[in-house]
């Protein structure tokens, strides 16, 4: 096994974990939206609350936060 394979594998693993975490946040945000009776205009509130709830119970929170910080710098 070469170092490139290991690096590529780690990168792909992190990417997959982030996609799964985002899917959980998206699902929870949708649940919150449905619980509110599907009232429009509070999507950001739903997302932030869902993100907070999901990350509270996830060991991936540091990885997620690091990605968010990178995205802010890129903007």
N, C-alpha and C positions, 0 to 999 in steps of 0.2 A: 504494500500500500504506500502510495506517495503522499507527500505533504499536500499537494494540490487536491488530491482526492479527499483528504481529511478536511481541508478548508472548505471545499465545495460542499461536502456533506453537512458540515456544521452550518453553513450559510443556508442551505436548503431546509435544514431542520428548523432553524430560527424562523425562516419565512413561513413554513407550515404552521408553527406554533402561533405566530402572529395572526395568520389567517383564521385559525380556529378561535383564537381569543376575540378577534373582531366579529366573527360570526356569533359568538355568545353575547357580545354587547349588542349587536344588531337585533338578535332574538329578544333579549330582555327589553330593549327600547320599544320594540313592536308590542310586547306584552303590556308595557306601561301605557302606550298609546291606546291599545284596546281597552284597558281598564278604565281609562278616562273617557270612554265612549267615542273614541276616534275623533275627538275634537282637534281641528287643525290649529297650527300656530305655536305649538309647544314642543316641536320636534327636538330643538336643542336641549331643552330641559330634560326631555325623555332620554336623550343620548347621554348627557352628562350624568344623570342619575344611574342609568344602566351601566355606564363605564365604571362609576364608583362602586356599585354593588358587585360587579363581576371581578374587578381588580382586588377588592377587599379579600376575596376568597381564593385568589390565584397566586401561585408562586411565580407567575410570569409578569407580575406587575412591574418589576424593575426593567425588564426588557421592553415592555409597552411604553413606559415613561421615557426611556431612552429614545425610542423611535419618535415619540411625540416631540421631544426636544429637537431632534434632528430636523423634523418637518418644519418647526417654527423658524429655525435658522435658515432653511432653504427659502422661506417666503420672504 
